[in-house]
Amino acid sequence: MLMSFSQSEKPKILIIGDSISIGYTPFVADYFQGKAQVTHNAGNAKFTANGLAHIEEWLGAEEFDIIQFNWGLWDLCYRDAQMDRDKVNGTLTASLEEYERNLRALVSILKERSDAKLIFVTTSYVPKEEPGRFDKDAQRYNKVAKRIMRENDIEVNDIYSWTKKIHKTAGNGPDDVHYSKEGYEQISQKITSQLQKALAERMK
């Protein structure tokens, strides 16, 4: 099941990702209106184990020209028994080793199931006072993810530094990884720029 943002017989772009991607996807869809059909997986892709459980459903029988995907922000989150974020007493959702193993499996599925151009988007910035996450983990998990993508010849859109800059003026505060509407619009600029280039190459 997909959340559709535009309907056409134009080239198809699938975005799989977390709440950050949910925030910027409407702006991406607006940018590609009349040029490409943009969809996002239904709901939040959450952590890599959830991705493995639902990836076949999200891919369905569609043939996509580009699949942009990201996992990480949920994997590196610490949660308590009630599933509330707690980086002091909580448990890590997925260790770095588990994240690497799951992400490799997801990449394998995507490459096997689709001929689409694949683009991985790195985990966004984690502000210092976020209750369930450490920014150093975002950087560590991104490092592993980029190595996996490099080994698989998958393009990477590294938004970490971009979102860190944006968060200072358009983030939801020092304890929240999310952004204002203006923030998501700014993030979408980096997303659409890379998608536009990829789509142009794909359509040659």
N, C-alpha and C positions, 0 to 999 in steps of 0.2 A: 504494500500500500504506500502511495506517495502523496505528499502535499504538493499540489500543482499551483504554480504562480502565473503561468501563461500557457495558452493552448494554441498550437499551430502545427503545421507539417514541416516546420523549420528544423535545423539540427537540434539534437537533444542533449542537454546538460543535466546530469544528476549530481546533486550535492548531498553527501552523507556526512553528518557531523553533530556536534553538540549545540548547546543553546547559543553560543557565540555565532555559529553558522546560521542558526535559525534567525538571529537578529539581523544579520546582513543580507540574507538571501532575498528578501523582498526588493532591496535596492539593486541587487544583481539582476533580478528578473525584470525590473523596470528598465535597466540599462539595455538588456537584450530584447526588449519588446519588439516584435516584428522581425527579429534576427535569429532568435533561437528560443526553444522551449526549455524553461528552467523548472526543475522539480527538486524537492528536498524529501529525504526519507520521512515517513510519517513519525512525528514526535522527535524525541531526542535520542541520538545514537548511543549516548551514555559512554560506557566503558567498553574495552575491546571484547570482553567475554559476551557482552550483550550484542555486540556487532556480529560475533560468530553465530549467535543464536538466531539472528534475524537477517543476515546478509542476503540469503537466497530469496527471502520474501521481498526485500527492498529492490533487488535487481529484477525480479519477476521475469517476464518474457520480453521486456523492452530491449531495444537495441539503442544504446547511447553512443554519442560521438565523444563525449567527455564525461568522465566520472571524477569528481573532486571529492576527496575524503579526508577526515581527520579523526583521530582518537588520542586521548592523553589527559585532558583536563579532569575527567572523571576517574581515570585509572590511578592518578597520583593523589587522589583525595582520601583523607583519613576520616572515618565515620565511626560513631559509637554504636552500641547495640540497638538504639532507636533510629539508626541511620542518619542521625544529625552529624554535621561536620564537626570534627574535634581532632585537631592535630596534636593535642597534648595527650589525651587518653584513648583516642580512637585507633582503629586498625586500617592500614593501607589497603585500598581496594585491590590494587594489583601491583606486586613488586616489579621492579625494573625488569627482572628476568621473565616474569609472567607477561608483562607488557610486550617485551620483545618477541616472545614465543607466539602470543596471540596476534600481534601485528603482522608477523611473518605469515601466519596462516591466512589472515585476511587478504594480504597482498596476493598470495597464491590463488585464493578463490577468485579474486577480481580479475587476475590475469587469465585464469582458466575459463571463466564464465563470460568474459566480454573482450571485444576487440577495441574498446574505447580507449582514447588517450587518458591516461591516469595522471592525476595531480594530487599530491599530498600537501595538506596545509598544516603547518606546525601548531603546537599548542600556544595559546595567547598568554600574555603577561599575567602573573599572579601578584596582586598588591600585598604588601607586607602584613597587613592586619587581617587578611582573609583567614577565617577560623579553621578551615580544614585543609589548607594547602600551603606548601612552601614554594617560593619562587625558584629556589635552587633546584627543586625537583622538576619544575617545568623545563629548565635548561638541560637537566640530565636526561629526561625522557625525550626531549627534542633531539639531543645528540644521537641517541640510539635510533630514533625514527629516521633521521636523515641518513644514517649509515645504511639502514635497511633499504631505503629508497635508492640510494646511490648504487648499492649492489644489484638492484633490480631495474636500473635505468628508468626510474620514475621521477618525473619532474617534481620539484619541491617549491612551494610558495611559503617562504619563511616570514610569518607575520609577527613573530615575537617582538622584535625591536619596534616595529611599526605600532603595535598595540600598546607597548609600554609608553611610547610617546603620546599616543592618543588618550590613554587612560588618565594622564595628568590633568587634562582639561575637559574630557568628555566621558570619564568613567563614572561609575555609580558610587564612588567613594573608596577609601583605603582598605575596606574590609569586604569588597565585592568585586568579583571578576567580570561583571557585566558592564554594559555601556548605555549611555543615553541614546536616543534616536540619532542624534548628530554623530555620536561616536560610531554607531554601526554603519552609518552612511560613509564615514571616513574610512572605516575598515574595508567597506565594499569597493572602494576605489582601487585598492591593491589587488583585491580578488578579481574584479572585472578586467583589470589591465592584463593579468596573466591569462585569464580565460579567453580574452579577445585574441591574444597572440596565438594561443593554442588552437582556437577555433579556425583562425585564418590559415594556419598550417594544415589543419585537418581537412579543410575544404579545398585545398589546392588540387 
